[in-house]
Amino acid sequence: MEKQKLPNSTLILVFGIVSIVTCCCYGVLGLIFGIIALVLANKATKLYMENPENYEGFSNVKTGKILAIIGIILNVLYLGYTIFLFSTIGMDGIQEMQRELMEQYGG
């Protein structure tokens, strides 16, 4: 019997990568992609473990799951940092910091 490609294996890998890349979007967007990738990876792992001889592409699932976990951790840290900034210095303080950085580095 010919092996089938594991469902969503490429999508899990892509979502894992996107969750890391988008961690600078206040931690929200990447967190969503990371959680989706982790849920899909768990479903694909269960499906693969039932009949491993019928499926290929499990390496994409494992890699995507690891990237999703890393992305979730980075996004939670960045989201916590953002919440900390908003609670301590507020929106006005953040805008002032951005202005100072633009003057210092942007010209």
C-alpha positions as CSV (number, residue, x, y, z in Angstrom):
1,M,0.0,0.0,0.0
2,E,1.2,3.4,-0.9
3,K,2.0,5.8,2.0
4,Q,-0.2,8.9,2.3
5,K,1.0,12.3,3.3
6,L,0.1,13.1,6.9
7,P,-2.7,15.7,6.9
8,N,-1.7,19.3,7.6
9,S,2.0,18.4,8.1
10,T,3.2,21.3,5.9
11,L,0.6,23.6,7.5
12,I,1.9,22.8,11.0
13,L,5.4,23.5,9.9
14,V,4.4,26.8,8.3
15,F,2.3,27.9,11.3
16,G,5.2,27.0,13.6
17,I,7.6,29.3,11.6
18,V,5.0,32.1,11.5
19,S,4.5,31.9,15.2
20,I,8.2,32.7,15.7
21,V,8.4,35.3,13.1
22,T,5.3,37.2,14.3
23,C,6.3,37.3,18.0
24,C,7.1,41.0,17.7
25,C,3.4,41.7,16.9
26,Y,2.7,42.4,20.6
27,G,2.7,38.6,21.2
28,V,-0.9,38.1,20.1
29,L,-0.7,37.1,16.5
30,G,2.1,34.7,16.9
31,L,0.4,33.1,20.0
32,I,-2.6,32.3,17.9
33,F,-0.6,30.7,15.1
34,G,1.5,28.8,17.7
35,I,-1.6,27.4,19.5
36,I,-3.2,26.4,16.2
37,A,0.0,24.6,15.1
38,L,0.3,22.8,18.4
39,V,-3.3,21.6,18.3
40,L,-2.9,20.4,14.7
41,A,0.4,18.7,15.6
42,N,-1.2,16.8,18.4
43,K,-4.0,15.6,16.2
44,A,-1.5,14.5,13.5
45,T,0.7,12.8,16.0
46,K,-2.2,10.7,17.3
47,L,-3.2,9.8,13.7
48,Y,0.4,8.8,12.9
49,M,0.8,6.7,16.0
50,E,-2.3,4.7,15.2
51,N,-0.8,3.5,11.8
52,P,2.8,4.8,11.3
53,E,3.3,2.6,8.3
54,N,0.5,4.3,6.4
55,Y,1.8,7.9,6.6
56,E,4.8,10.0,5.7
57,G,5.8,13.5,6.6
58,F,6.0,13.0,10.4
59,S,9.3,14.9,10.5
60,N,7.4,18.1,9.4
61,V,5.0,17.6,12.2
62,K,7.7,17.1,14.8
63,T,9.6,20.2,13.6
64,G,6.4,22.3,13.4
65,K,5.5,21.2,17.0
66,I,8.9,22.2,18.3
67,L,8.7,25.6,16.5
68,A,5.2,26.2,17.8
69,I,6.3,25.6,21.4
70,I,9.2,28.0,20.9
71,G,6.9,30.5,19.3
72,I,4.4,30.2,22.1
73,I,7.1,30.8,24.7
74,L,8.4,33.8,22.9
75,N,5.0,35.3,22.3
76,V,4.0,34.8,26.0
77,L,7.2,36.5,27.1
78,Y,6.7,39.4,24.7
79,L,3.0,39.7,25.6
80,G,4.0,39.8,29.3
81,Y,6.6,42.5,28.5
82,T,4.0,44.5,26.6
83,I,1.4,44.2,29.5
84,F,4.2,45.3,31.9
85,L,5.0,48.3,29.8
86,F,1.4,49.4,29.5
87,S,0.8,48.9,33.2
88,T,3.9,50.8,34.4
89,I,4.5,53.7,32.0
90,G,1.2,53.7,30.0
91,M,0.6,54.5,26.3
92,D,2.1,58.0,26.6
93,G,5.3,56.7,28.0
94,I,5.6,54.1,25.3
95,Q,5.0,56.8,22.6
96,E,7.7,59.0,24.3
97,M,10.1,56.1,24.2
98,Q,9.4,55.6,20.5
99,R,10.0,59.3,19.8
100,E,13.3,59.2,21.6
101,L,14.4,56.1,19.7
102,M,13.4,57.6,16.4
103,E,15.4,60.8,17.1
104,Q,18.4,58.8,18.3
105,Y,18.5,56.3,15.4
106,G,16.2,57.6,12.7
107,G,17.6,61.0,12.3
